[in-house]
Amino acid sequence: MLKNTYIYHDVAEIVNILPSLQEGKNDFTQQTGKFFYDPWEVLPQYKGTSLEELHNKLPRAGQMRAMVMHEGDCYSEHADIDDRYHLTIDAETSYLIDLDNDKMHPTLVNNTIYLMDGGTVHTAANFGHVPRTELVVRQLLNHNKLKDPVRLNLAVNY
């Protein structure tokens, strides 16, 4: 479910520019076209910062946001349509949990960016005593190109 990308980024540089984050999702980018397919751009207040530098170094980077989870919380099980880059900003005893394979992946503050297979049924849980802050970046999907499309008409007969 999680693969090391061998892309590294200094978390301290990000922490120094982050605003006060609210529980839930905090966006740092804006759409330029189709949500899952077209590039996203960093919000004007983050241009020229470590967040823009990180966004630019990730292949096919889409929406970038910080997700804050309070102590003792978790998400409902789910799968996503797209894969996600993860960089842990702050955490203590928190995990991404692969429910398809019964495997727990610790989220560590280690400046390492991981790519998560979003199609795996998963959750995140914070068992620690501090809010878990995770920088999450969607990996853009490829546009589909149909080969030899077939048109058909459907009629409903009652």
Backbone as CSV, one residue per row, in Angstrom:
resi,resn,N_x,N_y,N_z,CA_x,CA_y,CA_z,C_x,C_y,C_z
1,MET,0.816,-1.199,0.000,0.000,0.000,0.000,0.857,1.258,0.000
2,LEU,1.949,1.261,0.752,2.844,2.427,0.817,4.187,2.076,0.206
3,LYS,4.665,2.960,-0.675,5.983,2.766,-1.282,6.827,4.003,-1.032
4,ASN,8.065,3.787,-0.660,9.007,4.886,-0.489,9.336,5.437,-1.875
5,THR,9.171,6.744,-2.070,9.476,7.365,-3.364,10.946,7.748,-3.467
6,TYR,11.654,7.728,-2.345,13.037,8.211,-2.263,13.120,9.686,-2.647
7,ILE,12.007,10.388,-2.435,11.974,11.846,-2.537,11.899,12.341,-1.100
8,TYR,12.754,13.292,-0.777,12.820,13.787,0.603,12.573,15.285,0.616
9,HIS,11.990,15.756,1.713,11.746,17.186,1.874,11.804,17.518,3.361
10,ASP,12.461,18.597,3.687,12.650,18.997,5.081,11.333,19.492,5.676
11,VAL,10.781,18.704,6.576,9.508,19.039,7.215,9.601,20.368,7.961
12,ALA,10.751,20.661,8.560,10.917,21.907,9.323,10.668,23.126,8.442
13,GLU,11.054,23.064,7.168,10.815,24.184,6.253,9.326,24.415,6.034
14,ILE,8.557,23.343,6.037,7.107,23.461,5.855,6.452,23.971,7.132
15,VAL,6.856,23.432,8.262,6.273,23.835,9.549,6.419,25.339,9.756
16,ASN,7.547,25.890,9.336,7.809,27.316,9.544,6.878,28.233,8.764
17,ILE,6.244,27.745,7.699,5.367,28.611,6.903,3.887,28.262,7.029
18,LEU,3.576,27.182,7.731,2.174,26.780,7.843,1.385,27.764,8.699
19,PRO,0.165,28.052,8.262,-0.718,28.844,9.120,-1.243,27.947,10.241
20,SER,-2.075,28.502,11.105,-2.762,27.664,12.089,-3.684,26.731,11.320
21,LEU,-3.511,25.452,11.522,-4.299,24.477,10.772,-5.520,24.053,11.571
22,GLN,-6.619,23.885,10.863,-7.855,23.420,11.465,-7.928,21.901,11.333
23,GLU,-8.702,21.262,12.217,-8.925,19.826,12.070,-9.568,19.584,10.712
24,GLY,-9.165,18.524,10.052,-9.706,18.211,8.735,-8.732,18.584,7.645
25,LYS,-9.257,19.108,6.537,-8.458,19.349,5.338,-8.144,20.834,5.180
26,ASN,-6.881,21.140,4.930,-6.398,22.508,4.747,-5.697,22.576,3.394
27,ASP,-6.312,23.246,2.410,-5.787,23.274,1.045,-4.687,24.303,0.855
28,PHE,-3.687,23.928,0.027,-2.589,24.825,-0.346,-2.525,25.036,-1.849
29,THR,-3.470,24.466,-2.601,-3.460,24.553,-4.056,-4.850,24.883,-4.572
30,GLN,-4.906,25.244,-5.860,-6.191,25.489,-6.512,-6.207,24.812,-7.876
31,GLN,-7.422,24.446,-8.308,-7.613,23.761,-9.583,-7.288,24.680,-10.750
32,THR,-6.816,24.086,-11.849,-6.650,24.835,-13.096,-7.498,24.220,-14.205
33,GLY,-8.146,23.109,-13.919,-8.953,22.418,-14.928,-9.737,21.302,-14.277
34,LYS,-9.701,20.127,-14.898,-10.436,18.976,-14.376,-9.764,18.461,-13.105
35,PHE,-10.578,18.236,-12.077,-10.106,17.941,-10.725,-9.054,16.834,-10.669
36,PHE,-9.329,15.683,-11.245,-8.442,14.525,-11.110,-7.360,14.441,-12.191
37,TYR,-7.456,15.281,-13.230,-6.607,15.095,-14.406,-5.648,16.245,-14.707
38,ASP,-6.034,17.457,-14.425,-5.245,18.621,-14.833,-4.417,19.168,-13.684
39,PRO,-3.298,19.832,-14.016,-2.404,20.350,-12.976,-3.114,21.292,-12.002
40,TRP,-2.605,21.326,-10.812,-3.048,22.263,-9.781,-1.916,23.249,-9.566
41,GLU,-2.266,24.452,-9.100,-1.213,25.414,-8.795,-1.278,25.796,-7.325
42,VAL,-0.115,26.114,-6.801,-0.011,26.507,-5.397,-0.701,27.857,-5.219
43,LEU,-1.423,28.018,-4.115,-2.091,29.288,-3.823,-1.065,30.419,-3.788
44,PRO,-1.480,31.636,-4.167,-0.533,32.761,-4.249,0.307,32.966,-2.991
45,GLN,-0.271,32.789,-1.815,0.472,33.034,-0.572,1.572,32.003,-0.317
46,TYR,1.574,30.893,-1.082,2.606,29.865,-0.901,3.586,29.793,-2.073
47,LYS,3.412,30.687,-3.059,4.356,30.733,-4.189,5.733,31.110,-3.659
48,GLY,6.760,30.453,-4.175,8.129,30.750,-3.762,8.518,30.170,-2.414
49,THR,7.666,29.294,-1.859,7.948,28.698,-0.548,8.325,27.227,-0.709
50,SER,8.630,26.625,0.403,8.962,25.208,0.451,7.798,24.338,-0.033
51,LEU,6.555,24.792,0.174,5.398,24.028,-0.305,5.382,23.971,-1.831
52,GLU,5.676,25.093,-2.484,5.715,25.092,-3.946,6.880,24.233,-4.447
53,GLU,8.003,24.328,-3.779,9.167,23.512,-4.148,8.817,22.025,-4.086
54,LEU,8.155,21.619,-3.009,7.755,20.221,-2.864,6.754,19.830,-3.948
55,HIS,5.745,20.648,-4.167,4.721,20.357,-5.178,5.371,20.152,-6.546
56,ASN,6.355,20.974,-6.864,7.021,20.893,-8.167,7.913,19.663,-8.310
57,LYS,8.380,19.108,-7.205,9.277,17.945,-7.321,8.531,16.610,-7.383
58,LEU,7.224,16.620,-7.122,6.440,15.379,-7.160,5.890,15.137,-8.569
59,PRO,6.107,13.953,-9.129,5.564,13.651,-10.457,4.032,13.675,-10.456
60,ARG,3.457,14.377,-11.418,1.998,14.448,-11.603,1.273,14.877,-10.328
61,ALA,1.777,15.915,-9.680,1.187,16.396,-8.425,-0.114,17.141,-8.691
62,GLY,-1.126,16.799,-7.915,-2.418,17.469,-7.985,-2.658,18.273,-6.717
63,GLN,-3.863,18.150,-6.186,-4.252,18.885,-4.983,-3.303,18.571,-3.830
64,MET,-2.864,19.631,-3.141,-1.990,19.481,-1.964,-2.725,20.055,-0.756
65,ARG,-2.767,19.282,0.313,-3.440,19.754,1.528,-2.819,19.111,2.752
66,ALA,-2.992,19.769,3.870,-2.594,19.193,5.152,-3.855,18.646,5.796
67,MET,-3.762,17.425,6.280,-4.897,16.797,6.942,-4.537,16.620,8.413
68,VAL,-5.366,17.208,9.266,-5.112,17.191,10.709,-6.138,16.281,11.376
69,MET,-5.635,15.329,12.146,-6.490,14.388,12.867,-6.171,14.477,14.358
70,HIS,-7.195,14.739,15.152,-6.988,14.852,16.596,-6.658,13.502,17.227
71,GLU,-6.149,13.572,18.433,-5.781,12.394,19.197,-6.988,11.471,19.359
72,GLY,-6.756,10.171,19.178,-7.815,9.189,19.385,-8.813,9.075,18.250
73,ASP,-8.588,9.773,17.133,-9.523,9.736,16.006,-9.042,8.784,14.914
74,CYS,-9.986,8.416,14.038,-9.647,7.641,12.842,-10.683,7.952,11.768
75,TYR,-10.365,7.579,10.533,-11.300,7.736,9.419,-12.052,6.427,9.218
76,SER,-13.236,6.503,8.639,-13.954,5.298,8.230,-13.177,4.626,7.108
77,GLU,-13.340,3.318,6.991,-12.658,2.601,5.920,-13.140,3.131,4.573
78,HIS,-12.199,3.203,3.623,-12.536,3.691,2.291,-11.416,3.348,1.314
79,ALA,-11.698,3.525,0.042,-10.691,3.451,-1.019,-10.848,4.724,-1.837
80,ASP,-9.780,5.146,-2.487,-9.792,6.370,-3.283,-9.587,6.029,-4.751
81,ILE,-10.025,6.919,-5.623,-9.852,6.725,-7.059,-8.412,6.985,-7.487
82,ASP,-7.698,7.803,-6.710,-6.342,8.203,-7.083,-5.340,7.811,-6.001
83,ASP,-4.072,7.742,-6.402,-3.000,7.485,-5.444,-2.606,8.801,-4.783
84,ARG,-1.965,8.723,-3.621,-1.642,9.925,-2.847,-0.209,9.874,-2.353
85,TYR,0.462,11.022,-2.443,1.762,11.188,-1.793,1.506,11.585,-0.350
86,HIS,2.298,11.049,0.573,2.166,11.370,1.995,3.503,11.821,2.562
87,LEU,3.469,12.908,3.308,4.623,13.392,4.071,4.106,13.731,5.460
88,THR,4.612,13.046,6.472,4.156,13.285,7.841,4.828,14.537,8.384
89,ILE,3.999,15.481,8.827,4.478,16.750,9.383,4.623,16.641,10.896
90,ASP,3.639,16.025,11.547,3.681,15.833,12.995,2.839,14.611,13.332
91,ALA,3.358,13.771,14.193,2.620,12.561,14.579,3.318,11.883,15.742
92,GLU,2.522,11.106,16.451,3.032,10.282,17.543,2.105,9.071,17.607
93,THR,2.604,7.921,17.305,1.818,6.686,17.328,0.575,6.801,16.434
94,SER,0.821,7.097,15.162,-0.279,7.130,14.199,0.076,6.238,13.014
95,TYR,-0.953,5.789,12.309,-0.762,4.773,11.273,-1.684,4.997,10.085
96,LEU,-1.215,4.582,8.908,-2.069,4.304,7.767,-2.278,2.799,7.805
97,ILE,-3.516,2.369,7.742,-3.826,0.955,7.938,-4.425,0.373,6.663
98,ASP,-3.767,-0.641,6.126,-4.189,-1.369,4.933,-5.154,-2.460,5.394
99,LEU,-6.442,-2.256,5.179,-7.449,-3.207,5.648,-7.578,-4.410,4.717
100,ASP,-7.164,-4.256,3.456,-7.196,-5.401,2.537,-6.177,-6.458,2.930
101,ASN,-5.042,-6.019,3.470,-3.945,-6.942,3.790,-3.607,-6.990,5.279
102,ASP,-4.453,-6.397,6.113,-4.247,-6.403,7.571,-2.839,-5.953,7.950
103,LYS,-2.437,-4.776,7.449,-1.091,-4.280,7.724,-1.150,-2.823,8.170
104,MET,-0.392,-2.525,9.222,-0.316,-1.154,9.736,1.018,-0.535,9.327
105,HIS,0.957,0.690,8.783,2.155,1.422,8.374,2.289,2.648,9.275
106,PRO,3.319,2.719,10.111,3.480,3.902,10.972,3.736,5.150,10.133
107,THR,3.139,6.265,10.546,3.414,7.551,9.898,4.443,8.263,10.767
108,LEU,5.659,8.338,10.237,6.799,8.869,10.989,7.238,10.211,10.425
109,VAL,7.679,11.099,11.298,8.241,12.375,10.864,9.697,12.103,10.493
110,ASN,9.929,11.804,9.203,11.279,11.425,8.766,11.684,12.069,7.437
111,ASN,10.953,13.110,7.019,11.257,13.853,5.780,11.147,13.000,4.519
112,THR,10.501,11.851,4.610,10.380,10.926,3.484,8.973,10.987,2.907
113,ILE,8.902,11.050,1.581,7.609,11.075,0.905,7.296,9.667,0.416
114,TYR,6.107,9.196,0.780,5.637,7.874,0.387,4.496,8.031,-0.608
115,LEU,4.352,7.059,-1.497,3.221,7.022,-2.417,2.292,5.914,-1.952
116,MET,1.034,6.290,-1.702,0.046,5.341,-1.213,-0.879,4.920,-2.344
117,ASP,-1.088,3.624,-2.471,-2.058,3.075,-3.413,-3.444,3.342,-2.841
118,GLY,-4.110,4.357,-3.372,-5.411,4.757,-2.842,-6.518,3.761,-3.103
119,GLY,-6.318,2.833,-4.044,-7.343,1.846,-4.354,-7.473,0.748,-3.319
120,THR,-6.511,0.658,-2.416,-6.564,-0.301,-1.317,-7.550,0.213,-0.265
121,VAL,-8.383,-0.659,0.266,-9.274,-0.237,1.354,-8.392,0.057,2.560
122,HIS,-8.530,1.278,3.090,-7.623,1.726,4.145,-8.313,2.701,5.089
123,THR,-7.597,3.025,6.142,-7.996,4.062,7.083,-6.721,4.675,7.642
124,ALA,-6.883,5.745,8.385,-5.778,6.335,9.144,-6.264,6.446,10.578
125,ALA,-5.345,6.249,11.520,-5.705,6.311,12.939,-4.604,7.008,13.714
126,ASN,-5.019,7.808,14.683,-4.080,8.516,15.551,-4.281,8.017,16.976
127,PHE,-3.362,7.178,17.425,-3.421,6.639,18.781,-2.577,7.461,19.749
128,GLY,-1.928,8.515,19.260,-0.999,9.305,20.060,-1.684,10.373,20.899
129,HIS,-0.849,11.245,21.453,-1.320,12.305,22.349,-1.160,13.690,21.746
130,VAL,-0.848,13.759,20.449,-0.750,15.036,19.727,-1.536,14.897,18.426
131,PRO,-2.036,16.007,17.882,-2.708,15.915,16.583,-1.742,15.396,15.511
132,ARG,-2.245,14.543,14.649,-1.455,14.030,13.517,-1.672,14.979,12.348
133,THR,-0.575,15.477,11.777,-0.647,16.355,10.609,0.091,15.685,9.464
134,GLU,-0.631,15.449,8.397,-0.096,14.738,7.236,-0.286,15.619,6.002
135,LEU,0.795,15.858,5.256,0.684,16.556,3.979,0.351,15.502,2.932
136,VAL,-0.768,15.693,2.243,-1.253,14.709,1.284,-1.404,15.388,-0.076
137,VAL,-0.829,14.765,-1.105,-0.888,15.314,-2.461,-1.451,14.243,-3.389
138,ARG,-2.517,14.593,-4.085,-3.099,13.653,-5.051,-2.150,13.476,-6.234
139,GLN,-2.026,12.244,-6.720,-1.300,12.016,-7.964,-2.337,12.061,-9.085
140,LEU,-2.095,12.921,-10.072,-3.062,13.097,-11.152,-3.285,11.796,-11.915
141,LEU,-4.523,11.604,-12.354,-4.868,10.455,-13.183,-4.542,10.768,-14.640
142,ASN,-4.356,9.728,-15.431,-4.128,9.894,-16.867,-5.460,10.070,-17.578
143,HIS,-5.479,10.960,-18.575,-6.666,11.093,-19.422,-6.818,9.813,-20.238
144,ASN,-8.031,9.315,-20.340,-8.289,8.133,-21.162,-8.459,8.542,-22.615
145,LYS,-7.960,7.722,-23.507,-8.175,7.923,-24.935,-8.785,6.641,-25.474
146,LEU,-10.019,6.743,-25.945,-10.708,5.567,-26.465,-10.187,5.223,-27.853
147,LYS,-9.964,3.938,-28.082,-9.582,3.448,-29.406,-10.817,2.816,-30.032
148,ASP,-11.141,3.227,-31.214,-12.289,2.681,-31.939,-13.570,2.713,-31.101
149,PRO,-13.983,3.901,-30.663,-15.218,3.963,-29.869,-16.424,3.538,-30.708
150,VAL,-17.381,2.939,-30.054,-18.603,2.477,-30.710,-19.766,3.272,-30.144
151,ARG,-20.583,3.792,-31.029,-21.779,4.515,-30.593,-22.958,3.545,-30.598
152,LEU,-23.829,3.687,-29.624,-25.032,2.878,-29.614,-26.164,3.675,-29.012
153,ASN,-27.347,3.320,-29.402,-28.551,3.954,-28.883,-29.310,2.928,-28.066
154,LEU,-29.741,3.334,-26.921,-30.526,2.462,-26.053,-31.951,2.985,-26.003
155,ALA,-32.873,2.096,-26.068,-34.277,2.460,-25.952,-34.891,1.604,-24.853
156,VAL,-35.747,2.207,-24.089,-36.439,1.485,-23.027,-37.826,1.123,-23.544
157,ASN,-38.137,-0.143,-23.547,-39.458,-0.621,-23.965,-40.236,-1.046,-22.731
158,TYR,-41.435,-0.522,-22.614,-42.286,-0.882,-21.475,-43.330,-1.856,-21.887
